[in-house]
Amino acid sequence: MSSLLDRPPYAARDDSGFLAEMQRLTHHHLKGCADFARIWPEWRGAGAVDELPFLHVDLFKRLEFRTGSDDLVHERTLRSSSTSGSEASRIVLDNLSSRLQARSVLAILTDMVGGHKRPLLVLDDARALRQRGVVPARVAAALSLSPLATGIHFLLSDTNNPASMKWDLLAEVLASGGDFLVYGFSSILWFAWAAGDKPENVRDLLRGKRIHFVHSGGWKKMEALRVDRAEFDGALTKDLHEASRVVDYYGLVEQVGVVYPLCEHGARHVPVWADVLVRDPYTMRAVEDRPGQIQLMNVLAHGAPYHSVLSEDMGRVAPGECPCGRSGKRFELLGRMPHAELRGCANV
């Protein structure tokens, strides 16, 4: 298990330690995954993180990568929500990686929303949990908050219909206390909660409540509606306690276990057990002084080689230290690569 997970997520980085763990993990996948070895047959080692092998994100729609090892048990498959006409990504999950990923997400989100337990309200349909052996990415994102929950309440009758909010259930839960967590896909959170026509009793119950909203994915719809982050956050926190916050995070289903929330100064920070490179899309060289294609890495993936993934997103490494006080690397997310396929709920 990674020793880096024993450190605070945003401590000073140990680049040599991260590279050493990534080297070991890469050799593990080359030995145990025939598909990965066929893609990188000549690789022997790296002197820097930008020399590590990677897989393009689209390969996970075409191949079901699986790394065999005596100490691994492959348990479930994580599936992204695909756009119309496109294939879903499939990530095979194993017992060891799942434990590491749960620790990772909990440490990252605790840093942003606090570690105390409170009711978790999920803008999704509980029936998504009943698919044997397959976990939809959006539900997996919601359940990553479960260690911080005293109870989980699914608020939609139909996962694809924001108008199917269970207002009676929401009112019942709101009446039970004053502090809550809410998770939703960004556009559903907007249509169901922020812009939804709440019953008067729900509006009354919301006044003065302390709520941390956590959301991911779906921002393209917000841009199409010309809803910016200030309007989005303001609509969610209206009439709530002043300590209420909205936490937006970026991540990929192909990099399960690591998410990158926006801090209060608009930066996305990289935990010490992960790294983010920006590559020139024409030369594939790593760059730090200009925008490029984002590559995400982490030391948590043992059952399949999704430890190093080249995304279809554009970004830029942010220079200097962040005023929020978190150490380590941070980056800006700039949008999709030109002509890249629009993705569904994969960015969790």
Residue pairs with C-beta under 8 A, 6 or more apart in sequence:
1 96
1 99
1 100
2 21
2 100
2 273
2 299
2 300
3 17
3 21
4 14
4 17
4 18
4 21
4 272
4 273
4 299
5 100
5 103
5 104
5 107
5 273
5 300
7 272
7 273
8 107
8 111
8 272
9 104
9 107
9 108
9 111
9 269
9 271
9 272
9 273
10 111
10 269
10 271
10 272
10 326
10 327
10 328
11 272
11 327
11 328
12 327
12 328
13 272
13 327
13 328
13 329
14 272
15 49
18 49
18 272
18 273
18 275
18 299
19 46
19 48
19 49
19 52
21 299
22 46
22 49
22 52
22 297
22 299
22 307
22 308
23 45
23 46
23 52
25 299
25 301
25 302
25 307
26 43
26 46
26 52
26 53
26 305
26 307
26 308
28 67
28 69
28 302
29 36
29 37
29 67
29 304
29 305
29 307
30 36
30 37
30 40
30 43
31 37
32 67
32 68
32 69
33 65
33 66
33 67
33 68
33 304
33 305
35 63
35 65
36 53
36 55
36 65
36 67
36 305
39 53
39 55
39 59
40 53
43 53
46 52
49 275
49 277
49 297
50 277
50 279
50 285
50 286
52 297
52 308
53 308
54 295
54 297
54 308
54 309
54 310
55 65
55 305
55 306
55 308
55 309
55 310
56 309
56 310
57 89
57 252
57 254
57 309
57 310
57 311
57 312
58 312
58 341
59 65
60 89
60 90
60 91
60 254
60 306
60 309
61 82
61 86
61 87
61 88
61 89
61 90
62 87
64 77
64 90
64 92
65 92
65 304
65 305
65 306
66 74
66 92
66 303
66 304
67 302
67 303
67 304
67 305
69 302
69 303
71 96
72 94
72 95
72 96
72 302
72 303
73 94
73 95
74 92
74 93
74 94
74 303
75 93
75 94
75 95
75 98
76 92
76 93
76 133
76 134
76 135
77 90
77 91
77 92
77 93
77 133
77 134
77 135
78 90
78 91
78 92
78 93
78 134
78 135
78 137
78 140
78 253
78 256
79 88
79 89
79 90
79 91
79 134
79 135
79 136
79 137
79 253
80 88
80 89
80 137
80 253
80 254
80 343
80 344
80 345
80 346
81 88
81 136
81 137
81 138
81 344
81 345
81 346
82 88
82 89
82 344
83 341
83 342
83 343
83 344
86 341
86 344
88 344
89 253
89 254
89 346
91 253
91 254
91 256
91 304
91 306
92 303
92 304
93 135
93 256
93 303
94 302
94 303
94 304
96 302
96 303
97 257
97 300
97 301
97 302
97 303
100 257
100 300
100 302
101 256
101 257
101 258
101 300
102 144
102 147
102 257
104 257
104 258
104 271
104 273
104 298
104 300
105 144
105 257
105 258
105 259
106 144
106 147
106 148
107 271
108 258
108 259
108 261
108 271
109 144
109 145
109 148
109 214
109 247
109 259
109 261
110 148
111 326
112 212
112 214
112 245
112 247
112 261
112 263
113 148
113 181
113 212
113 214
113 245
113 247
114 212
115 148
116 148
116 179
117 148
117 149
117 150
118 148
118 149
118 150
118 177
118 179
118 180
118 181
119 149
119 150
119 151
119 152
119 153
119 173
119 176
119 177
119 180
119 181
120 142
120 145
120 146
120 148
120 149
120 150
120 151
120 152
120 153
120 180
120 181
120 182
120 183
121 153
121 155
121 170
121 173
121 180
121 181
121 182
121 183
122 142
122 152
122 153
122 154
122 155
122 182
122 183
122 184
123 155
123 156
123 162
123 165
123 182
123 183
123 184
123 185
123 188
123 189
123 192
123 193
124 138
124 139
124 142
124 154
124 155
124 156
124 159
124 184
124 185
124 188
125 154
125 156
125 157
125 158
125 159
125 164
126 154
127 159
128 136
128 138
128 139
128 159
129 139
136 345
137 253
137 345
137 346
137 348
138 159
138 185
138 217
138 345
138 348
140 253
140 256
140 348
141 183
141 216
141 251
141 348
142 152
142 183
143 152
144 259
145 181
145 183
145 214
146 152
148 181
149 181
153 169
153 170
153 173
155 165
155 166
155 169
155 170
155 192
156 162
156 164
156 165
156 166
156 188
156 192
157 164
157 166
158 164
162 188
162 191
162 192
162 196
163 191
163 192
163 196
165 192
165 193
165 196
167 198
167 199
167 202
170 202
171 199
171 201
171 202
171 205
173 180
174 180
174 202
174 205
174 206
174 209
175 205
178 208
178 209
178 210
178 241
179 209
179 210
179 211
180 209
180 210
180 211
180 212
181 211
181 212
181 214
182 189
182 193
182 211
182 212
182 213
182 214
183 213
183 214
183 215
184 192
184 193
184 213
184 215
185 215
185 216
185 217
185 218
185 345
186 215
186 216
186 217
186 218
186 219
186 221
186 222
186 232
186 248
187 217
187 218
187 219
187 221
187 222
188 218
189 213
189 215
189 236
190 221
190 222
190 225
190 227
190 232
190 235
193 236
194 232
194 235
194 236
195 235
198 206
203 239
206 239
206 240
207 239
207 240
208 239
208 240
208 241
209 240
209 241
209 244
210 240
210 241
210 243
210 244
211 236
211 237
211 240
211 241
211 244
212 244
212 245
212 246
212 247
213 236
213 237
213 244
213 245
213 246
213 247
214 247
214 249
215 246
215 247
215 248
215 249
216 248
216 249
216 250
216 251
216 259
216 347
216 348
217 344
217 345
217 346
217 347
217 348
218 345
219 248
220 342
222 228
222 232
229 248
232 246
233 246
236 244
236 246
237 244
237 245
237 246
247 261
247 262
248 261
248 262
249 259
249 260
249 261
249 262
249 268
250 259
250 260
250 268
250 313
250 333
250 347
251 258
251 259
251 260
251 347
251 348
252 296
252 309
252 311
252 346
252 347
252 348
253 345
253 346
253 347
253 348
254 306
254 309
254 311
254 346
255 296
255 298
255 306
255 309
256 301
256 306
257 298
257 300
257 301
258 271
258 273
258 274
258 296
258 298
258 300
259 348
260 268
260 269
260 270
260 276
260 331
260 333
261 268
261 269
262 268
263 269
263 322
263 324
263 326
263 330
264 324
265 322
265 323
265 324
266 332
267 318
267 322
267 324
267 330
267 331
267 332
268 330
268 331
268 332
268 333
269 322
269 326
269 328
269 329
269 330
270 276
270 328
270 329
270 330
270 331
271 328
272 328
273 298
273 299
273 300
274 296
274 297
274 298
274 299
275 296
275 297
275 298
275 329
276 294
276 295
276 296
276 297
276 315
276 317
276 329
276 331
277 286
277 294
277 295
277 297
278 286
278 287
278 288
278 290
278 291
278 292
278 293
278 294
278 295
278 315
278 316
278 317
278 331
279 285
279 286
279 287
279 292
279 293
279 294
279 295
279 310
280 286
280 287
280 290
280 292
280 293
281 292
281 293
281 337
288 317
288 319
290 316
291 314
291 315
291 316
291 334
292 314
292 315
292 316
293 310
293 311
293 312
293 313
293 314
293 315
293 337
294 310
294 311
294 313
294 314
294 315
294 331
294 333
295 308
295 309
295 310
295 311
296 308
296 309
296 311
297 307
297 308
297 309
298 307
299 307
300 307
301 307
312 336
312 337
312 340
312 341
312 343
313 333
313 334
313 335
313 336
313 337
313 340
314 333
314 334
314 335
314 336
314 337
315 331
315 332
315 333
315 334
316 331
316 332
316 334
317 329
317 330
317 331
318 330
318 331
318 332
321 327
322 330
336 342
